[in-house]
């Protein structure tokens, strides 16, 4: 009878060890799944942040372009006005400048 009790205790200890091992395996699986899920959440958050960042940059680039285009158009128009000055007006302006320079140095 004592031998039966010892065998029974030994079996119960083995069962207990198996239960502990199974619990450790399950805990490790749960931990691994939690880490994997956390990594997935982190990756989705990074992806989402990147998409948002690109959208914000695009929005501000469009706004900047919309503000700058009228200035560029105006500068281009003024440039065309200057380059399209009739030749006779340009000659008169050059002659006026030369005349002022000559008169100011000629009277010194």
RANORZI-V444883 format. One line per field, one symbol per residue. ss: DSSP state (h for helix, s for strand, l for the rest). A space follows every 10 residues. Layout:
# RANORZI-V444883
ss->???
This chain:
# RANORZI-V444883
ss->lhhhhhhhhh hhhhhhhhhh hhhhhhhhhh hhhhhhhhhh hhhhhhhhhh hhhhhhhhhh hhhhhhhhhh hhhhhhhhhh hhhlllhhhh hhhhhhhhhh hhhhhhll
